[in-house]
């Protein structure tokens, strides 16, 4: 599978072949249809935050589930989902008290789910690694969305943190997405999601 791999701070990402292991228990594999680039990704690329190299970043994506690991319920292959870096175990105190974004469970981002063809481990940047054709993430990192086909497949749809975060908020039934650059030169219509 192809991914945009970061080998060193300040270097351009290289589109190259990587190996993605199948989903393990509690994980899902998502075929990435669309991915946002966030300032957090840029911070890792620029070396502002520590990271192992090589690494694949990208932590906000939309796509379809292609495979499930053992024990995953409530999701199925073919489901349209949004993917986020927020991973929760459901068992630690922050998760049990309604703050899964503060999950205290350890997670090894170099656990072998991604590697170069020679076997060199590749870090799953921001616990997601969505700058790739597919990613394997914990099931807690995806939210099924219906319908989202227009948003995922349109090359004119904007992508950013607020859109994916809003899509995942359980209290939101739908949201309207419009390009901040809409106008006579860029007539991108608002879309109801």
Buried (B, 14 or more C-beta within 10 A) or exposed (E): EEBBBBBEEEEEBEEBEBBBEEBBEBBBBBBBBBBBBBEBBEEBBEEEEEBEBBBBBBBBBBBBBBBBBEEBEEBEEEBBBBBBBBBBBEEBEBBEEEEBEEBEBEEEBBEEBBBBEEEEBBBBBBBBBBBBBBBBBBBBBBBEBEEBEEBBEBEEBBBBBEBBBBBBEEEEEEEEBEBEEEEEEEEBEEBEB
